[in-house]
C-alpha cells in the first residue's frame, strides 16, 4: 500500500492507496538523499522554478558546517541571496523573536526561502514561508527529528509549545556527508523520535477500536518501515556510518511523510510526545535548559511502555462502573488540576481546545464497555509493542539515556507528565483509557516507583 524507491539520489514514495476513506495528500516534493549531494543544491532548486530571489535561513551553529557553502553555491549559480543569520549564545528557539527576525529579513521581491539546519531552522522556515505565501527548500544537517517532511510546525508562544499548520519543503536535500558530522546526541534524538512511533501506533489502534477513530493502514505501513529501518541499524547509527545515517534519515522522512499524507500528526505523535512537550514547557517556565525533543520522546516512550504493560494486564471485568461513576471528576476540579500542572496561562489555553473537556458519563460508560468487550482483540493488535527491556537494550547499544533523571527531569515533572500529559491535546490514548477506568493514578504511581 505504501513504500519508496530511489531514482538516482531522489527518494520516491511509490504508492499511498489503502481505501481507508480518509483523504490522502499527494506529496509534491523532491527528496534527495546521498553522499556529496549538497554540491547539486542549485540544480535541484532550479528544477522547481521557484524564482531567483531567496532568503537563506541558518544560524551560528550550522553556518560553518553547511550554511556558508550553501550560500556560496547559490550565489555562484546566479541566485540573489539574502542571508538570515540567527545568532544566539543559547540554543535557538522557534519563538516569536526568531519568527519576526526571519520575516524582517524578507524583501518585497523574495521568491522563496531556504533553510540550512535541522529541526528548529526547518520549522521556522516552514512557518514563515507559509505566512508569507512563499515556497521553501530545506537542507537537512542532522538526522535528529522527523519534521523535515511534516506540515506541522512545533513552535513556542512564550513558554507554551504550540503546533501550527504550515507547509512542506518543495525540495529536501539530505547530504549524508554533512549529516554524519552531527554529534551522536543528535542521532540519538532522531532515534528517540522514531521509537516513539510504537506508542503513537498503539494509541491510534486504541482510538480506532474504542470509538471508531479514522485510521490509515498506509500510514501505519510507513511507520512500520521507519521503525524497522532504525531498529535494525542501531550499531551503524551509533558509529555514524554512511548506512546508519542514511537508514535513520530515511526512517525519519518516512514517518514525517505520514503527516503530509493525512494532514495531521496522529500517526507519529501521542502521549510520548505530550510528555516531551510538557517537560520542555515546564523547563522553560523555570528558566532551565531542556532536553532535545527526540531524546525526551525516546525516554518518555520507556515510561509509556511500562504503563501499557499495566493496561494490557488489566481485568476489565473487575472495573466497578458504579465506583468509577461516583469518583468522576467535576469539570471544576479537572480544570484546576490542569491549570496547576501547566500553569494558569498555558493550562487555560489547553482547556479551550476543542474536544478537551470531560466526556459525559454515558460516553465514558460506552468506552469502558467497548474496552471490556474488545480486550482480547486489543491485546492481539498491540502484540507488536516491544517490552521495556527490549527498548532499554536498544538504548544501551546506542548510548542513549533511559531514565528521566538522565535528561534532567525530576520525579515531580515525571509524575505530572504521566498524570496530565494526556491533557496537552484531546487525542485518545491509553492514559485516557486508564483515567476513564479509574486506574490512572494507581498505574502512574506503579510506573514512577517501579512497583
N, C-alpha and C positions, 0 to 999 in steps of 0.2 A: 504493500500500500504506500510505502514511503521509503526513500533511500537516497543515495547520492553516488555520483561517479565523477571522474575528472576528465576534462578536455584540456590536455596540457596541464597548466597550473590552475585552471579555472574549475572550481567545485560547482557541480550542477546537481540540484535537487531533482531526482528523476521522476517522482510521482507523489502527489498528495491526493488520494482518492479513496475514501473509506465509506461513503454512504451514511455517515453519522447524522446527517441532517443539518449540521452547522455550516454556515457559510465559510469557505476557506479562501484566504487571501493568496494571491499568486505572487511569490517573491520575485519582483522585478529588480534584481540586483546582481552585480558581478562580484563574485567572491574569488579571490586569488590566494593560494597558499603554496609556498615553495621557498627554496633557498635562493637568496640573492635577488629576489624579485622587486625589492624597493627601487632598484635602478630603472624599472619599467613603469614607475608610477605615472609619469606624464602620458605615456602611451595608453595605459589603462583608462585614465581620465578622459583622454581625447575621444575614446570610443563612445562615450556617453554624450558628447556635445553639450557640456554643461555651461559653456561660456569661457571667458578669458580672465575675468577679474575675481580673485578669490581672497578670502581671509583664512590664513593658516593659524590654527589654534594649537598651542603647545605650552609647556611650562619649563621651569628651570631644571627639572629633574630629567626630562627626556629630550631636551633640545640638543644636547651634545650627542646623545645616543642615536637619534634619528631625525629630530626636527630640523637641525641645520642642513642636513643632507637633503631632506625632502624639499626644503625651501630653495636650495640651490638647483636641484633637479627641475623644479617647476619654473624658476626664473630662466634657467638656461633653455627651457623648451618654449619660452615666449609668453608665459603666463605673467600677469600683473599680480604680485603677491603682497598683501598687507598682513604683516605679522602681528598676531595677538599673543604676546609672550606673558603668560601668567606667572609672575614671580612671587613666591611665598617662602618665608622662613619655616613655616609649619606646613604640614601636608595640605594640599589644595582640596577645598571642599566645594561641591556643586551647589553653591548657595546664591543668594540674591546678589552679593558683591561680584562673584565670578560671572554670573549671567549678564549683569549690567556691563561689566568690563568687555565681554565679548561683543555685545550689541553696540557698544560705543565705538568699537574698532571698525565695525561695518561701515562702508561707504555707500553713497547713493547708488553707485553703479556696480555694487558687489553682485556677482552672479551665483556664487556658491561658497561653501565652507569646506575646509579640510582640517580634520583633527589628526594630530600625531600624538598618540598616547594610548592609555588603556581605559579603565572604567570611567573615572571622573571626567576626563577630557572628552571621551566619546559622548557621554551623557550631556555635557554642556553643549557640544556641537549639535547633537540631535535635537535638543530642546530649542536652542536659539535659532537654528536653521528653520525649524517648524514655525516659530514665532515670526520670523522674517519672511516666510513663504519661499525659502530657497532650498535647493538640494544640498546634500553634503557627502563628503568622502571620508572614510575612516582608514587611517594607517595604524594598525594594532602594533603595540610594542611589547605586550606581555600576555601570556595565556592565563589571565588572572580572574576572568569573570565571563558570564555567558551573555552579556548585554550588547556585544558588537552588532548582532543582527536583530535586536529587540525593537519594539515600537513603544516601549515604556521607558521613561527617564526617571530613575530614582534621584530625587533632589532634596535639598534641605531648605525648609522655610523656617528661619530661626533655628531651633533645635529639633523641629519635627521632620521626620522622614516622610516625604510625600512622593507618590508615584504619578507622574504626569504623562498623559498620552503625547507621543512625539513621533518623529519619522525614523526610518531606517536609512542607512547609507546606500547610495546608488552604487558605490564601489567600496569594497573592503579589501585591503591588502595586508596580508599576514606573512611577513618575511621571517622564515624560521631562523635565519642567521641573526636577525635582530632579537626575536623573541627569546632565543635560548641564552641571551646575555642577561635576561632579567634575573633577579635574585630568586633563590629557591622558595623564599617566603611567598612570592607572587604566584608561583606554580602551585604551592600548597593551597593558596586561596582559590585558584581555579579548580583544583581537585575537590575542595570542600564544596564549592558551588555546584559541581556535578553530583557529588554524593548526596546532597540534599534532595535530588530528584526522586530518590527512593520514597521519601516522605510525601513529596508533592503527588506522586503517582498513587500512593496508598490512600491519601486523604481524598483524592479525586474519585477513586473507586468507591470509597465510603459514601461520598456525596451522590454518586450515581445510584447506589443501592438504596440509600435511606430516603432520598427524596427526588429521584429521577433527574438528577442534575445532568445537563448535556455533557457528553463525553466523546472524545475523538480518538479512536483507536490508531489513526495515522500519526497523531502527535505522540501518543504513547510509544509507538514503534520507534519514532525518532529519539525519544528519551531513553528507551532501552538500548538503542545503538550507542548513544552518548555514554551511558554507564558502562557498557561493555568495552568501548574503546579505552576508557580511562582506567577501569579496574584491572584490565589485562596488561597495563603498561606501567605499573607503579615503579618498578626499578628503573626503567628508562626515563620516566618523568623525574625521579629523584636525581638521576645522573645527568639530566639535561641533554640527553642525546637528541639528534635530529628526529628520530622516530618517536621518541617520547613526547617531545614538544609538539610535533605535528598531530599525534593522536589526541593529546589534551586539547589543543585548539580546535580540532575537528569536533570533539565531543561538546565543547562549549558552544560552538557555532550551531551544531545540530539542535542542541537544547534551545538556544535562543531563537532559532527559526520557528519553533512551535508557537512562540508569541506572535510572530509575524503572520503565521498561518491562520490563527483563530482570533488574534487581536487582543488577547489578554494573557495574564501570567499564570493561569490556573495549572497548566502542565508543569511549570518549573518552580513554583513557589507556594509554600503553605506555612505550617507552623514553624518549621526550622528557619525560614526567612523572617517570620514575625519576631522570633526570639532575637535574631541578629539585629533587626531594626530596633528592637526595644533596648538592647544593650548599647547600641550606638547613640540613641537619643538620650538615654539616661547619663551616659558618659559625657555627652556634650553639655547637658544641663549642669553637670558637676564641674565642667571645665577641665576634664581629663581626657587623655588620649584613649581612643577606642580601637579595638582590633579591626583588621580589614574585613570587609563584608563576607567574602567567601570563606575565610578562615573561621569567622564566627558561625557561619552556616554549617560548616563541617563539624564543629564542636557541638552545636545545638542538635545536629542530627543524631549524635550518640545518645543524648538525653531523650529525644523523642522516640527513638527505637526502644529504649528501656520502658517508656510509657506505653508503647504499643504492646510490649510483652504482657503487661498487666491487663490491658484491654482484651487481648486475644485469649487470655486465660480466664476471663470473667464468665460466670454462670448467670446468664440473663434471667433465668427462672427465679433467681434469688432477689431480683430487683423488686422492692416493695413499692408499688405505684402510689399507694396512699401516703407512705412516708415521704417519698420524693415530692409529692404534691404539697404536703404540709410544710416542707422545708424550702419550697421555691423562693428565690429571691424576689423582693419587690423591685420595681423599677428604680425607686429612690436609692435603695441600698446598693444595687448593682452600679448605678451611675456614680455614687460616692466612691465605690471601690475603684472604678476605672480612673476617676479623677485623681484619687490618691496615688494610684500606681504610676500614672503617666505625668502627673502634674495637672493643675487646673486648666491651663491653656490647651495643651495637647489633648488631654482627656476629653475636654468639651468638644473639640473638633472631631475626635473619633466618634463620639456618641451621636454626632449629627450626620454621620454617614448613613446613606440609605441601606436599610436592612440590618443595621447594627443594634437594634433594640432586642429586648427579650421576646421570645416566641410565646404564643398563648399555651395554656395548659392542654387543650385538645391537640394542638400540633406537637407538643412535647410528648404526649402520650402516644400519638401515632408513630413518632420516630422511635420511641422505645419498643413498641410492639414490632415495628419493622426490623429493628436490630435483633430482637428476640427470635423472630421467625427466620432470620437470614444469617445467623451467626456461623453456621456450618459453611455456608456459601462464602461468607466474608473471610473465614479462615483459609479456605481453599484459594480464593483470589489474591489474598495477601501473603501467600506462601513464598513469594519472590523476595520478601523483605529479608535482608541479611540479619544475622544475630549481632548483638552488640559486640561480642567477642570477635567476630569476623571483621567488623569495621575497625575496631581498635587495633587489630593485627595489621590492617592496611595502613593505618596512621603510623604505626611503629615502623613499618617498612619505608614509608615516605619521609619520616622525621617530622610528622605533623603533630600539633598539640591535640590533646584528647579531652582534657577537663577544663571546665570554665575558669578555674583558678590559673590555668596555664596561660590564659589570654587576658588576665586581669579582671575577671568577672567574679565578684564576691558572692557569697551564698545568698545574701539578700536579693541581689539583682537576678541571680539564677532562679530563685524561688518565685519572685514576682513575674519573671518572663514566662515561666511554666504556667502560672495561675492566670495571667492576664494577657499573654501573647495572643490568644485567640481573639481578643477584643481589638486588636490592631486593624482587622478587617473582618467582615461578617462571613467570609468563606468557610464552609463547613470543614471540620477537621475532627480527628479522634479526640481532641480536647473538648470540642463542643459536645460530642457524644458522652464523654465522661461527666461533664458538668450536668448534662440532662439526666444522667443515671444517678447523680448524687455522689459520684466517686472521685471527682476532680481533686479535692484537697487530699484525700487519702492516698491516691496514686502519686500525686506530686510529692508528698512527704516521703513516700517509699523511694522515689527516684533520687531525691535530694540526699536522703540519709543512707541510701544504699541497702535498705532493708525490704 
